Amino acid sequence: MPLTIDLNADLGEGFGRSRAEEDEALLDLVSSANVACGFHAGDTTTMRDTVRAAKLRGVTIGAHPSYPDIPGFGRRELGLPPREIERHVEYQIRALRDVCGAERARLSYVKPHGALYNRAARDPEAARAVVAAIRKVEPSLTLLGLAGSEMVRAAESAGIPFASEAFVDRAYKPGGTLVPRDEEGAVIRDVKSAVQRAIMLVKGQTITADDGSELHISAQSLCVHGDNPDAASILRALEHHDASRTPARRFRRRDRIRNCAKLRASRSNSRCGALTRSGGNSSRGGRRSSLSGAHRVLRFTSRILW
C-alpha cells in the first residue's frame, strides 16, 4: 500500500484580508492548517476566514499559539515563566476553539509557533506549560511538535496525544534541532532540495543536517512554512513529483492529525508511531490508511480520498 503523510502549513498569519489569497492557495495543497491565534499574527477576521476556508476544503484545523509578540512575529525569545506561557497558550486555544464552534468546524490539534516552539522543544518546563494549557481546554487535542523533543515527553507524561513533525523547508542541526533563522541556510528555498528532503524523510526517515551528517527522524507530518515565499511552489512540486525520476511515487494528501487523539500507538513509542487515521473536517466518509510498516512506498497527490 502507498505511504501517506500529513502536510501542514502555518496560515492565517496576516491581518484582515491581507493574506487571504495566499492562504487559500496553500489550503488547496495541504491537509492540516496551523491557524495563528492573534498573538504573533492574525485577528478575528483571519481566524474566521481561515477556519471557514479550511472546513470547506476538508483540511484539519489546528491552533498555532505564540508568545505575545506581534512586533517580532513570535520569533523572539521572551523568556516568559512557565505559568505565563500556560496562560497565553490556553487563551489562544480557547479563542480559536470558539471560532471553530461558530463555524461548526472541529479543532483537532495544537502546534506552538516560532520561539515558543523552539523553547518547548528543548525546555521541559515550557513543554509542560504548553501541555497543561491543552489539558485545561480539551485533553483530546493532539500536540504537534518536533520529533524527539521535550514536547514528546511532556505530552506522554500528561496523557496528551502527540504527533511528530519534520520540516521540509528548514535546515537541521546535528542534534535534531532547527538551525536558527539568523544563520545562513536556515530556510530552504530551493524547490528541488525541499522535494528531495521530503522524500528522504518519508521513505527513509532521514534528513541531512547542516554539517552533512544523517539524522533519523520519524515524522507523521511534514511542515512547509506559510510565510516562505516558495511555500506554494514547494507544495505543488510535491504534488506533481515525477515518479519516473525516483523510486518514490506520489503523496496522498490525507493523514489527518486529529485521529492521534483516538487511535493509540504503544505508549513506549514517543513518536506516535504505527497507527491508523481517518479524515478531519471533511463531510465525506473517512477511508482509513495504515502507517504501520510505513516508509516503503511514497505517493504524492493533493486530493482527499474520502
Secondary structure, 3 states (H helix, E strand, C coil): CCECEEEEEEECCCCCCCCHHHHHHHHCCCCEEEEECCCCCCCHHHHHHHHHHHHHHCCEEEEECCCCCCCCCCCCCCCCCHHHHHHHHHHHHHHHHHHHHHCCCCEEEECCCHHHHHHHHHCHHHHHHHHHHHHHHCCCCEEEEECCCHHHHHHHHHCCCEEEEEECCECECCCCCECCCCCCCCECCCHHHHHHHHHHHHHHCEEECCCCCEEECCCCEEEECCCCCCHHHHHHHHHCCCHHHCCCCCCCECCCHHHHHCCCCCCCCCCCCCCEECCCCCCCCCCCEECCCCCCCECCCCCCCC
